[in-house]
Amino acid sequence: MACRYKYKGKIYEADQFADVLLSLPTSEAAKFMPDVDSLPNAPFVGKTQSWSLLAMKRMLRYAAENGFDSVAWTTGEQQAERYDLSQQVDAIQWTRLDNGRYQIQAEKDGSLLPVFDGDRIKVVTEQQLPNYVGKDAAEKIIASKTEDGDLTGDDLKVGMEGMIGFYDQMLPSVINKYVKKWGGRVGASKVFADSDRPADSTTDRGWNMETVHSLNITPAMRESVLRGQPLFTLQRNRKDWKIDPDDDMG
């Protein structure tokens, strides 16, 4: 008799559950494999704030070493536009198969595109679907009451809530906390935009400009980061001290 597995209220065949295990964090998957020990997470991956600050520390160092006056990054709206599927494909066609998997394909100008690991047609599990079409599109496909369909137009657009939350709210907040000791604070700057993109404004020469987030490199900041920036702090509230990258927020 073929084995079946129950996980979070759903029943899976053995091959389906293998795909589920591959999509889980190692600590969660290890619960179903008693003889397999899960590996601990690498530093900084536990919190978005931690790896984001690590990346910013590297950019501050790079800016200081190379004589830049500021560091800038795009807004949530600009990132959502960047990953808008409607600019890349005309439609994503999908079929829900009997085994619970999904067959997906992307169409542009009447032809199928080899965009899924080089394949024009791809069969994936429900857990894998967001990796190929994005979280928003995957949620629309999974929530559909029909057995097949396609996503076109506005259905291909990436939701801006997550992008805005990261680029416009969380990232400036984390950076402001870190650079406050040097008199730094996230502001806004205008940068040159591609000529075929809509712009916030134009210069007297007709160049398109867009507003982005930016951080000026103050003299105190430049001097300090060139001496080095700590990556870890020691947890002092435990009997056995441990290295904790999440504590170093400035």
Residue pairs with C-beta under 8 A, 6 or more apart in sequence:
2 13
2 14
3 13
3 14
4 11
4 12
4 13
4 14
4 17
5 11
5 12
5 14
5 17
5 20
5 32
6 12
7 17
7 20
12 20
12 100
13 99
16 99
16 100
16 101
16 125
19 125
19 127
19 128
20 125
20 127
21 29
21 32
21 33
22 29
22 127
23 125
23 127
23 128
26 38
26 39
27 38
27 41
29 38
30 36
30 37
30 38
43 50
43 231
43 232
43 243
43 245
44 50
44 51
44 54
44 245
44 246
45 51
46 246
47 246
48 166
48 170
49 170
49 174
49 246
49 249
50 245
50 246
52 166
52 170
52 171
52 174
53 174
53 175
53 178
53 248
53 249
54 231
54 245
56 71
56 171
56 174
56 175
56 178
57 178
57 225
57 229
57 231
59 71
60 71
60 179
60 217
60 221
60 225
60 229
61 225
61 226
61 229
62 68
63 69
63 70
63 71
63 217
63 222
64 217
64 221
64 222
64 225
64 226
65 226
68 217
69 216
69 217
70 189
70 214
70 215
70 216
70 217
71 214
71 215
71 217
72 189
72 191
72 212
72 213
72 214
72 215
73 167
73 171
73 212
73 213
73 214
74 82
74 167
74 212
74 213
75 164
75 167
75 168
75 211
75 212
75 213
76 160
76 163
76 164
76 165
76 166
76 167
76 168
77 160
77 163
77 164
78 167
78 210
78 212
79 163
79 167
80 157
80 158
80 159
80 160
80 163
80 164
81 87
83 134
83 158
84 156
84 157
84 158
85 92
85 133
85 134
85 137
85 151
85 156
85 157
85 158
86 152
86 153
86 154
86 156
86 157
88 106
88 108
88 115
89 106
89 107
89 108
89 113
89 115
89 156
90 107
90 108
90 109
90 152
91 106
91 107
91 150
91 151
91 152
91 156
92 104
92 105
92 106
92 107
92 133
92 137
92 150
92 151
92 156
93 104
93 105
93 106
93 107
93 148
93 149
93 150
94 102
94 103
94 104
94 105
94 141
94 148
94 149
94 150
94 151
95 102
95 103
95 147
95 148
96 102
96 144
96 147
96 148
97 103
97 123
100 125
100 126
101 123
101 124
101 125
101 126
102 123
102 124
102 125
102 126
102 129
102 141
103 121
103 122
103 123
104 116
104 121
104 122
104 123
104 124
104 129
104 132
104 133
105 112
105 116
105 120
105 121
105 122
106 112
106 113
106 115
106 116
107 113
107 150
112 120
112 121
113 120
114 120
116 122
116 132
122 132
124 131
124 132
126 142
129 138
129 141
129 142
130 138
130 139
133 141
133 151
134 158
135 162
136 157
136 158
136 159
137 151
137 155
137 156
140 151
140 155
141 149
141 151
167 213
168 213
171 213
172 186
172 213
174 249
175 184
175 186
175 215
176 184
176 185
176 186
177 249
177 250
178 249
178 250
179 185
179 215
179 218
179 221
179 250
180 250
181 250
182 218
182 220
182 221
182 224
183 218
183 220
183 221
184 215
184 216
184 217
184 218
184 221
185 215
186 213
186 214
186 215
187 213
187 214
187 215
187 216
188 211
188 212
188 213
188 214
189 211
189 212
189 213
189 214
190 200
190 201
190 209
190 210
190 211
190 212
191 209
191 210
191 212
192 207
192 208
192 209
192 210
193 199
193 208
193 209
193 210
194 208
195 208
197 208
197 210
199 208
199 209
199 210
200 209
200 210
200 211
201 209
202 208
202 209
203 209
230 248
231 245
231 248
232 243
232 244
232 245
232 247
232 248
233 244
233 247
233 248
234 241
234 242
234 243
234 244
235 241
235 242
235 243
235 244
235 247
